[in-house]
Amino acid sequence: MKRECYAESDLTFLFNISNIISRSQDINSDLELVLASLCNFLGADHSMITIVNRHFAHIKIGAAYGMTEEEKGRGVYQMGEGIVGEVVNSKKPIIIPDIYKEQTYLNKTGIARKAGHSTAFICVPICAEEEVTGTLSIHMHHKSRIDFSAEAKFLNIVGLLVGRSVEVRQNQMEELELLREENRRLKGGLVSLRPDNVVGNSSLMNDLFEMINRVAQTNATVMIRGESGVGKELIAEAIHKASSRANGPFVKVNCAALPENLIESELFGHEKGSFTGANSQHVGRFEMADGGTIFLDEIGEVPLSLQVKLLRVLQQRQFERVGGNKTINIDVRIITATNRNLEEMIKKNEFREDFYYRINVFPIYVPALRERRADIPILVDHFIDKLNKINGTNVKRITGEAIDMLMMYSWPGNIRELENVIERSMIMSTDDVIRSYNLPPTLQTGASSDTVTKGTLNSVIEKVEKQLILDTLIATRGNVAKAATQLGVTERILGLRVHKYEINPKNYKHLADDEEN
C-alpha cells in the first residue's frame, strides 16, 4: 500500500530525530538509533548510511540497522559502483521496486529474500555544501507496490537532518582509515627491516634492525659489540643475508678457539711443506669467503703479531698463504665481534690502535637481555616453538607467574642463558605447561618458592634487629658493652632492646669458657 503524508506523525517523528541529533554524544550510536527509528516508522526491514571516503575514493557503510557486523563489513563500494555509487555520482535519489529484477543492484550485504515478497531499495544522497558525503537507504519487503516516491521524499528530509552528523562521521572514518593505512605501512617497514633470524620487538631492537638494514647495503667493515650470549653471530649473519652478498659464502671464525700457532694458517691457508705436518695445500678461511662475508668472532683474542697481517687484508684485500709467495686477491666483506673492552686493551698495549680503527668503521652495539626485558615473552615463545621441534616435546605455553620471574631476573648469560633455562623447564614440565616451579633455583623468588618473609614492616624489622643482636652477643661472648660498640649504639639503648626481645646475655658468656676448654 502506498504511503501517504501524515503531517502530524511525520512532524513528530522528524522532531524526535532532531532531538537525537542535537543531543548526540556518540555520533555512530546515534545514527544507528535514527536508522532503527526510521525502519520502525516506515515499516522498513533494513536501513543504512554509507560514507564517502575522499582519500581512498570508496564508499563504506558507516551505520546500519537490521544487519550483522559481517554484512556491514561487506558493504564497500567503489565510486560509481552499484546503485549506491550511482547515487553518489549523480546526486539524485534512485528507487528500485524489486532488487531481484535489477541487474545494477549488487546486494553486497546479502539481503535475504522473503518468500512471496519483493524487496524495494530506496537510496537518496546526503549532502553538505553541495558535496555528497554519503547516502541514506532502506530496504522494504512488499507484495505488489510500485510507487515509493513518498518514502524517497521522506528520506530526503531525514538526510537533511542528519547531514551534519554524517559529515562528522565522514571525517572520523577518513581519519581512522588513514591511521590504519599508516599503521600498516609502518608495520610493513618494520617487517622488511627485521631479520628472519633475530627475535625482538623492543625499541632498542628496532633501532638495531634499522642499523643492520643501513649497513647491509654497503661493503663497510662492521664491528659488533656486546656481552657474551647476546647473539652477535646472528647479527653478523643478518647483515650478510640482507646484503648483496647474500648468495655468497658466510664463513664464521672463532678466533678464541684457534691456537696461536695455527690461527694464521687457518685464516690465510698454507702451501704444502710450509711447516711440519703441512702435507697438502690448505685453503684458508679468507679464501673460502671470497665473494661473501667472513665473520671474525672474539677479535679481541687475536695476537698482536697477526693483527699486523690482518691490517693488509683490511686495507688491500690481499694476502699470501703461509709458506707461499703468490699474492691472492679476494672480494670479501669483514665483520668482527667482541665482548672485550678494546679501548682499555689499547691503553695496555694489548691491541693495536691502527688495527682497531680499521675494524671499527661501523660499530653496532647489541643490547643485553636485561636492557630489553620487553622482548622476553616473545623470545620465550620462540624458544618453546624451536625446542618443541628439536626435542620432540609438546609444551604449549608458559604461565604468567613464570614469565614474571623471567622478567625479574638479571640474565648475566643473556639470550643463551634464557634458551637454556627454557629448555630445562620444558624437560621438567609434566603437563606441557612451564610453571614457576619448573624454573631453576637461581630464578626462584620468595613468592614462587613460598619462602617469602610474612608480616608487617615493623614485625619484619624486629625479627632482623633481634637476630642481629643475638649474632653480636655470640661474637662478643655475651659482653653487652662490646656488643653495643659493634652495633654503634649506647649500652642503654642495647639494654632496652635486650629487655624488649627477652634476651639473656649471660646465656652467651659460657661460649668463652667452652673455647678455652
C-alpha positions in Angstrom: 0.0 0.0 0.0 1.3 3.4 -1.0 2.4 5.6 1.9 0.5 8.9 2.2 1.8 12.0 4.0 0.6 12.1 7.6 1.5 15.6 8.7 1.2 15.2 12.4 3.0 11.8 12.8 5.7 12.8 10.3 6.4 16.1 12.1 6.5 14.2 15.5 9.0 11.7 14.1 11.2 14.4 12.5 11.1 16.3 15.8 12.3 13.2 17.6 15.1 12.7 15.1 16.2 16.3 15.5 16.4 15.8 19.3 18.5 12.7 18.9 20.9 14.5 16.6 21.1 17.7 18.6 21.9 15.9 21.9 24.3 13.4 20.3 27.3 12.3 22.4 28.2 9.3 20.2 27.6 10.0 16.6 27.8 6.4 15.4 25.5 5.0 18.0 23.0 7.9 17.5 23.0 7.4 13.7 22.1 3.8 14.3 19.3 4.8 16.6 18.0 7.1 13.9 18.0 4.2 11.4 16.2 1.9 13.8 13.5 4.6 14.4 13.3 5.2 10.6 12.7 1.5 9.9 10.0 1.3 12.6 8.3 4.4 11.4 8.3 3.5 7.7 7.9 -0.3 8.1 11.3 -1.0 6.5 13.3 -4.1 7.2 16.9 -2.7 6.8 18.4 0.7 6.6 22.0 2.0 6.2 24.0 5.2 5.9 27.1 4.9 3.6 30.0 7.3 3.9 32.2 8.6 1.1 36.0 8.3 1.7 37.6 11.1 -0.2 41.2 10.0 0.4 40.7 6.4 -0.8 37.8 7.1 -3.3 35.5 4.4 -2.0 32.1 4.2 -0.1 31.6 2.3 3.1 28.7 1.6 5.4 29.0 3.9 8.3 25.9 2.9 10.3 23.2 0.3 9.7 20.1 -1.3 11.2 19.0 -4.9 10.6 22.5 -6.0 9.5 25.2 -8.1 11.2 28.7 -6.7 11.5 29.8 -9.1 8.8 27.1 -7.9 6.5 28.1 -4.3 7.2 31.8 -5.1 6.5 30.9 -6.4 3.0 29.3 -3.1 2.2 32.2 -1.4 0.4 31.6 0.2 -3.0 33.9 2.0 -5.4 32.9 5.4 -6.7 30.1 4.8 -9.3 29.7 1.1 -8.4 26.2 -0.3 -8.0 23.2 1.8 -7.0 25.0 3.4 -4.0 27.9 4.5 -6.2 25.5 5.8 -8.9 23.6 7.9 -6.3 26.8 9.4 -5.1 27.9 10.3 -8.6 24.6 11.6 -9.8 23.5 13.3 -6.5 20.0 12.1 -7.2 17.7 9.5 -5.5 17.2 6.1 -7.0 14.2 3.8 -6.4 14.4 0.1 -7.2 10.9 -1.5 -6.7 12.4 -5.1 -6.8 16.1 -5.6 -6.3 16.0 -9.1 -7.6 14.9 -7.8 -11.0 17.5 -5.1 -11.2 21.0 -6.1 -12.5 22.7 -3.0 -11.3 21.8 -3.8 -7.7 24.8 -5.7 -6.3 23.4 -6.9 -3.0 26.8 -6.9 -1.4 25.4 -7.1 2.1 23.4 -10.3 1.2 19.8 -9.1 2.0 17.8 -12.3 2.2 14.7 -12.8 0.0 11.4 -13.0 1.8 9.1 -15.7 0.4 6.2 -14.4 -1.6 7.6 -10.8 -1.4 9.5 -8.4 -3.5 12.2 -6.1 -1.9 12.4 -2.4 -2.7 15.5 -0.4 -2.3 15.3 3.4 -1.9 18.5 5.4 -1.8 19.0 9.1 -1.5 22.1 11.3 -1.4 23.3 13.1 1.8 24.9 16.4 1.0 27.0 19.0 2.8 27.5 22.3 1.0 26.8 20.7 -2.4 29.2 17.9 -1.8 27.9 14.3 -1.4 29.1 12.9 1.9 27.1 9.7 1.7 23.8 8.0 1.1 20.7 7.1 3.2 18.8 4.0 2.1 16.1 1.5 3.2 15.0 -2.0 2.1 11.3 -2.7 2.2 9.7 -6.1 1.6 6.3 -5.8 -0.2 3.9 -7.8 -2.4 2.8 -5.5 -5.2 3.8 -1.9 -4.7 5.3 0.2 -7.5 5.4 3.8 -6.2 7.8 4.6 -3.4 8.2 8.3 -4.2 6.7 9.3 -0.8 9.3 7.3 1.1 12.0 8.8 -1.1 10.9 12.4 -0.3 10.8 11.5 3.4 14.3 10.0 3.3 15.5 13.2 1.7 14.2 15.2 4.7 15.8 12.8 7.1 19.0 13.1 5.1 19.0 16.9 5.5 18.5 16.5 9.3 21.4 14.0 9.7 23.7 15.7 7.1 25.9 17.5 9.7 26.3 14.3 11.7 27.2 12.3 8.6 29.8 14.9 7.7 31.4 14.5 11.2 31.2 10.7 10.9 32.9 11.0 7.4 35.8 12.9 9.0 36.1 10.3 11.7 36.1 7.3 9.3 38.6 9.0 7.0 41.0 9.8 9.8 40.6 6.2 11.2 41.4 4.7 7.8 44.4 7.0 7.3 45.7 5.9 10.7 45.2 2.2 9.8 47.0 2.7 6.5 49.9 4.4 8.2 50.0 1.6 10.8 50.1 -1.0 8.0 52.8 1.0 6.2 54.9 1.3 9.4 54.4 -2.4 10.2 55.4 -3.3 6.7 58.5 -1.2 7.1 59.5 -3.0 10.3 58.9 -6.4 8.8 61.2 -5.5 5.9 63.8 -4.3 8.3 63.5 -7.2 10.8 65.9 -10.1 10.1 64.3 -13.5 9.9 66.9 -15.0 12.4 66.7 -12.3 15.1 63.7 -12.1 17.5 62.8 -8.8 19.2 60.3 -6.0 19.1 61.5 -3.5 21.6 62.6 0.0 20.7 66.3 -1.0 21.2 66.0 -3.9 18.8 64.1 -1.9 16.2 66.9 0.7 16.3 69.3 -2.3 15.8 67.3 -3.6 12.9 67.5 -0.2 11.2 71.3 -0.1 11.6 71.6 -3.6 10.1 69.5 -2.6 7.2 71.6 0.5 6.6 75.0 -1.1 6.8 74.0 -4.2 4.9 73.6 -2.2 1.7 77.3 -1.2 1.8 80.6 -3.1 2.0 81.8 -1.3 5.1 83.6 -3.3 7.8 81.4 -3.8 10.8 82.4 -4.4 14.4 79.6 -5.9 16.6 80.0 -5.1 20.4 78.1 -6.6 23.2 78.2 -9.0 26.1 78.6 -12.7 25.7 75.4 -14.5 24.7 73.6 -11.6 23.2 73.6 -13.1 19.7 76.4 -11.3 17.9 76.8 -14.1 15.4 73.1 -13.9 14.5 73.5 -10.1 13.9 76.5 -10.8 11.6 74.5 -13.4 9.7 71.6 -11.0 9.4 73.9 -8.3 7.8 75.2 -10.9 5.4 71.7 -12.1 4.4 70.4 -8.5 3.9 73.4 -7.6 1.7 74.1 -8.0 -2.0 76.5 -10.9 -0.9 73.6 -13.0 0.4 74.2 -15.7 -2.2 77.9 -15.8 -1.4 79.5 -17.8 1.4 79.2 -16.8 5.1 82.3 -18.1 6.9 82.5 -18.0 10.7 85.8 -18.0 12.6 86.0 -18.1 16.4 89.4 -16.5 17.0 89.5 -17.6 20.6 89.1 -21.2 19.7 92.1 -21.4 17.4 95.6 -22.0 18.9 98.0 -19.1 18.3 100.4 -21.2 16.3 97.6 -22.3 13.9 95.4 -19.2 13.6 97.5 -17.7 10.7 97.3 -20.9 8.7 93.6 -21.2 9.4 92.8 -17.7 8.2 95.2 -17.4 5.2 95.9 -21.1 4.4 99.3 -22.7 3.8 101.3 -24.3 1.0 102.3 -27.9 1.0 105.5 -28.4 3.1 105.4 -24.9 4.6 105.8 -26.4 8.0 105.9 -29.8 9.8 102.7 -31.6 9.2 101.7 -29.5 6.1 101.3 -32.5 3.8 99.0 -30.7 1.4 97.9 -27.3 0.3 95.3 -25.8 2.7 92.8 -23.1 1.6 92.2 -20.5 4.4 89.0 -19.0 5.7 89.5 -15.7 3.9 89.9 -17.5 0.6 86.8 -19.6 1.3 84.8 -16.4 2.0 85.7 -14.9 -1.4 82.6 -13.2 -2.8 80.8 -13.4 0.5 81.3 -12.4 4.2 83.8 -13.5 6.8 82.8 -13.2 10.5 85.8 -13.0 12.9 84.3 -13.6 16.4 86.3 -12.8 19.5 88.6 -10.4 17.6 90.0 -9.2 20.9 91.8 -12.6 21.2 93.8 -12.2 18.0 97.6 -12.0 18.9 99.4 -8.7 18.1 101.6 -10.4 15.5 98.6 -11.5 13.4 96.9 -8.1 13.7 99.6 -6.6 11.5 98.9 -9.1 8.8 95.2 -8.6 9.1 95.7 -4.9 8.5 96.9 -5.6 5.0 93.8 -7.7 4.3 91.6 -5.0 5.6 93.3 -2.3 3.5 94.1 -4.1 0.3 92.1 -7.3 0.4 95.3 -9.2 -0.4 97.4 -11.9 1.4 99.8 -14.8 0.8 99.3 -18.3 2.2 101.8 -19.4 4.8 104.9 -20.7 3.0 103.8 -19.2 -0.3 104.8 -16.1 -2.3 101.8 -15.8 -4.6 99.5 -12.8 -3.7 95.9 -13.8 -3.5 93.2 -11.1 -4.2 89.9 -11.5 -2.5 86.5 -9.8 -2.6 85.2 -10.2 1.0 83.2 -8.3 3.5 84.7 -8.4 7.0 82.6 -8.4 10.2 84.2 -8.7 13.6 82.7 -9.1 17.1 84.0 -8.9 20.6 82.8 -8.6 24.2 86.1 -7.1 25.4 86.9 -3.5 26.1 89.3 -2.9 23.2 89.9 0.7 24.2 91.3 -0.4 27.6 93.4 -3.1 25.7 94.9 -0.4 23.5 96.0 1.6 26.6 97.7 -1.6 27.9 99.3 -2.2 24.5 97.4 -5.5 24.2 95.6 -4.4 21.0 96.9 -2.3 18.0 95.3 1.1 17.7 95.7 1.2 13.9 94.0 -2.2 13.6 91.2 -1.1 16.0 90.3 1.9 13.7 90.3 -0.4 10.6 87.8 -2.8 12.1 85.7 -0.1 13.9 84.4 1.5 10.7 80.7 0.9 11.6 80.3 -0.3 15.2 77.0 -1.9 16.2 76.1 -2.4 19.9 73.8 -5.4 20.7 71.8 -4.7 23.9 72.0 -7.1 26.8 68.7 -9.0 27.6 68.2 -7.1 30.8 68.2 -3.9 28.7 65.3 -5.2 26.6 63.2 -7.1 29.0 60.1 -6.4 26.9 61.3 -8.9 24.4 61.4 -11.8 26.9 57.8 -13.0 26.3 58.3 -13.3 22.5 61.7 -14.8 23.0 60.2 -17.5 25.3 57.5 -18.3 22.7 60.2 -18.5 20.0 62.3 -20.9 22.1 59.3 -23.1 23.0 58.4 -23.5 19.4 62.0 -24.1 18.4 62.8 -26.6 21.2 59.5 -28.5 20.7 60.7 -29.3 17.2 64.2 -30.3 18.3 63.4 -32.3 21.4 60.0 -33.7 20.3 58.2 -32.1 23.2 54.7 -30.6 23.1 54.9 -27.7 25.6 52.0 -25.3 24.8 52.6 -22.3 27.0 54.2 -20.7 30.0 52.3 -19.3 33.0 52.1 -15.6 33.8 53.9 -16.2 37.2 56.8 -17.9 35.4 57.0 -15.0 32.9 57.1 -12.6 35.9 60.1 -14.5 37.3 61.9 -14.4 34.0 61.3 -10.6 33.7 62.8 -10.0 37.2 66.0 -12.0 36.6 69.2 -10.1 35.6 70.3 -12.6 32.9 74.1 -12.4 33.1 74.2 -15.1 30.3 71.8 -13.2 28.1 69.9 -14.9 25.3 72.0 -18.1 25.6 71.1 -18.4 29.2 67.4 -17.8 28.6 67.3 -20.5 25.9 69.0 -23.0 28.3 66.5 -22.1 31.1 63.5 -22.6 28.8 64.9 -26.0 27.6 65.4 -27.2 31.1 62.0 -26.0 32.2 60.4 -27.8 29.2 62.0 -31.0 30.2 60.9 -30.5 33.9 57.3 -29.8 32.9 54.8 -32.7 33.5 51.7 -31.2 31.9 53.0 -29.4 28.8 53.0 -26.1 30.6 56.0 -24.3 32.0 55.2 -23.3 35.6 57.2 -21.2 38.1 58.4 -24.3 40.0 59.8 -25.7 36.7 62.4 -22.9 36.6 65.8 -23.4 38.1 66.5 -22.4 41.7 68.5 -19.3 40.6 65.3 -17.7 39.3 63.1 -18.7 42.2 61.7 -15.8 44.3 60.3 -15.9 47.8 56.7 -15.9 46.5 57.3 -18.7 44.0 59.0 -20.9 46.5 56.7 -20.0 49.4 59.6 -18.7 51.5 58.7 -15.0 51.5 59.0 -13.3 54.8 55.5 -12.6 56.0 54.2 -9.9 58.4 54.1 -6.2 58.7 57.1 -3.9 58.1 57.6 -3.5 61.9 57.4 -7.2 62.6 60.0 -8.0 59.9 62.3 -5.2 61.1 62.1 -6.5 64.7 63.0 -10.0 63.6 66.0 -8.7 61.8 67.0 -6.5 64.7 66.7 -9.4 67.2 68.8 -11.7 65.1 71.5 -9.0 64.6 71.7 -8.5 68.4 71.9 -12.3 69.0 74.7 -12.6 66.4 76.7 -9.8 68.0 76.3 -11.2 71.6 77.5 -14.5 70.3 80.5 -12.9 68.7 81.3 -10.9 71.9 80.7 -13.8 74.3 77.8 -12.0 75.9 79.7 -8.8 76.5 77.0 -6.1 76.3 79.4 -3.2 76.3 81.4 -4.7 73.3 78.2 -5.6 71.5 76.9 -2.0 71.9 80.1 -0.7 70.4 80.0 -3.0 67.5 76.3 -2.2 66.8 77.0 1.6 67.1 74.5 2.2 69.9 74.8 3.1 73.6 74.7 0.4 76.3 71.4 1.9 77.5 69.8 1.5 74.0 71.1 -2.0 73.7 69.8 -2.8 77.2 66.3 -1.7 76.2 66.4 -3.9 73.1 67.7 -6.9 75.1 64.8 -6.4 77.5 62.3 -6.0 74.7 63.3 -9.2 73.0 63.7 -11.1 76.3 67.4 -11.9 75.5 69.7 -13.0 78.4 73.3 -12.1 77.6 74.5 -14.5 80.3 73.5 -17.4 78.1 76.4 -16.5 75.7 79.1 -16.0 78.3 79.8 -19.7 78.5 81.0 -19.7 74.9 84.3 -18.1 76.1 84.7 -20.9 78.7 83.9 -23.6 76.0 86.5 -22.1 73.7 89.2 -22.1 76.4 88.4 -25.7 77.2 
